[in-house]
Amino acid sequence: MPETLRDVLLHRAEADPDRLAYDDELRRITFGELADAAALRAAQLAEMGVRAGDRVALVLPSGIPFAEAFWGLQLLGATPCAFNPSVPAQTLVRRTALIRPRLVVREGDLEAA
């Protein structure tokens, strides 16, 4: 029985890898593909200095890239903190500062890494 969100993803990817996990109207991804993509994101985030217990601000629109980053952080044992990327920059800076994140991830940061 899964005990953490990380466990839920890994269990689902093993038990039902071909089942649709997300469809953001641009792309579709199965649980198996999501687990693989999350592992890639986890490795990228670890190279950027993220460790278990860290908070990471995800300033990303909803969609599969957000899901990949969220689940990558779950695999690392880090805490994702979601922020609306469409708020004014000054508001975003103020809000993200409140959580003292190890890293702020914006659109394109992980795809370019």
N, C-alpha and C positions, 0 to 999 in steps of 0.2 A: 504494500500500500504506500503510495507516494506521501512524503511528509512535507516537502517544500515545493515551491513553484518549479525549481530546477528539476526535481524528481518527476513532476507532472509532465513536463516537456519530454524528458528522456524516456519515461514509461510510454507515453503516447507515440513517440517516434519509433520505439521498438515494437509496440503492439500493433500499430496501425499506420505504418510509414507512408502509405499512398493516399491516406484520407486528407481531404482539403483542410488546411489550417486557416488560411487567410485568402481573401480575394478583395483587393483594393480597387478593382476595376481597371487597373493598369497591368497588374500581374497577379498570378495565382501561385500559391506555394503550399506544398503538402507538409505534413508533420515531419517526415523524414528530411525533406529539403530544409525545413525551418531549423531542425536540430543541427544540420551541417552548417547552415548560414550563421546560426548563433555561435557555433564553435569558432568559426572564422572571425566573427565580430569580437568574441571573447579574447582571442589571441591578439587582435589589433588593439583592443582596449588595454590589455595587459602590457603590450609594448609601449603604450602611451602612459603607463604608470599606475593604472587602476588595479587595486588589490581588493581582496575580500574585506567587507566592512566599509569600504569607501562609498560616498554618495556621488552620483554622477547626474548632472543636469542634462536631460534630453530635450533640446529645443528643436523639435522635429514635428512636421505635420504628421497626422495619422496616416497609416499605410504600412506596407511591408517593411520598408527601411526602419521605421520606428519599432516594429515587432522584432526584427532581427537584433537591433541594439538592445531592446528591453530584455530579450531572452539571453543575449550574450552576457549581459550584466548579471542575470540570474545564475548563469553557469559559473561566473567568477565569484559569486557570493557578495556582489556589490549591490547597492541600492539605487535603482533608477528613480529619478524625480522628474516627472513630465512637466514641461512648460509650453505654453502656447507661443509659437514662433511669430504670430501676427501682432503681438502687443508692441507698443512703442519700445525702442531700444533702451531708453532710460528706465522704463518700468521693468523690463526684462533683467537688466543689470541689478536693479534693486531687489527683485524677487529671488534671483539665483543666489545673490550674496547671502541671503538669509539661511540657506542650507549649507553654505561653505563647501561647495563641491570640489572633489579632487580634479574634475574635468567638466567642461561644458562642451557637449556635442551638438553641433549645428548641421544642417542639411549639407551633404557633400563631404563632411569630415571623414567618415568611415569609408565611403566609396573611393576617396582619393588616397587613403592610407595604404 
